[in-house]
Amino acid sequence: MSIREIEPNDIAIIAKFETDISVISFGEDAVTDPQFHAKKLEKALRYEKKGMLVLEVDGNIAGWMWITPKENFVTKETYANFRSFYIEASFRGTAYVDELFEAGMTYCKGEGAMHIIGKVHVSNLPMRLLYKKYGFKPTHLTMELFANDSDD
C-alpha cells in the first residue's frame, strides 16, 4: 500500500472515480462523461498536484482524495476544501479508508489549514459517518424544491 501524488497516467482511472462521485452526489443531474472529469483533472494537476492523493494497493489504484487549500479572503486564514474522496468498492470498510483519509488530514495540517470543509450529499451515509468519525460537524444544509415536486 502506498499513498502518493497523482500522476498524469492516473487520470483515466480517477476520471471514472469522479464520475462515480458525481452520480452519488447529484443523481440524475450527474455529469457522467469521463472526458469532462479528465479535462478538469488535467487542468487541476498543474496547480493542485500536492493535494491530489492516490491510494495504491498491490500496484493498482484503490482510492483517491482531492484536497484544495484555500485562503479566506477576509481573515486571510488558510483552510482546506475536501473536493473528492473515493475508495474502490472492494476496499470500502477496510483500514485503507482511514489511511487515505488520515493522509489527507496530515496534508491539511502541513498546509497550515485552520479548518477543513467537506461537502457530502445528505444520502451518502458512509461518507457522513467517516466525517463524523474524524470529528467533522454539519454546519449547513441545502434545501431544494423543484417545480415538478410541488403540489399544483
C-alpha positions, 0 to 999 in steps of 0.5 A: 500500500502506498499513498502518493501524488497523482500522476498524469497516467492516473487520470483515466482511472480517477476520471471514472472515480469522479464520475462515480462521485458525481452520480452519488452526489447529484443523481440524475443531474450527474455529469457522467462523461469521463472526458469532462472529469479528465479535462478538469483533472488535467487542468487541476494537476498543474496547480493542485498536484500536492493535494491530489492523493492516490491510494495504491494497493498491490500496484493498482489504484484503490482510492483517491482524495482531492484536497484544495487549500484555500485562503479566506479572503477576509481573515486571510486564514488558510483552510482546506476544501475536501473536493473528492474522496473515493475508495474502490468498492472492494476496499470500502470498510477496510483500514485503507479508508482511514489511511487515505483519509488520515493522509489527507488530514496530515496534508491539511495540517502541513498546509497550515489549514485552520479548518477543513470543509467537506461537502457530502450529499445528505444520502451518502451515509458512509461518507457522513459517518467517516466525517463524523468519525474524524470529528467533522460537524454539519454546519449547513444544509441545502434545501431544494424544491423543484417545480415538478415536486410541488403540489399544483 
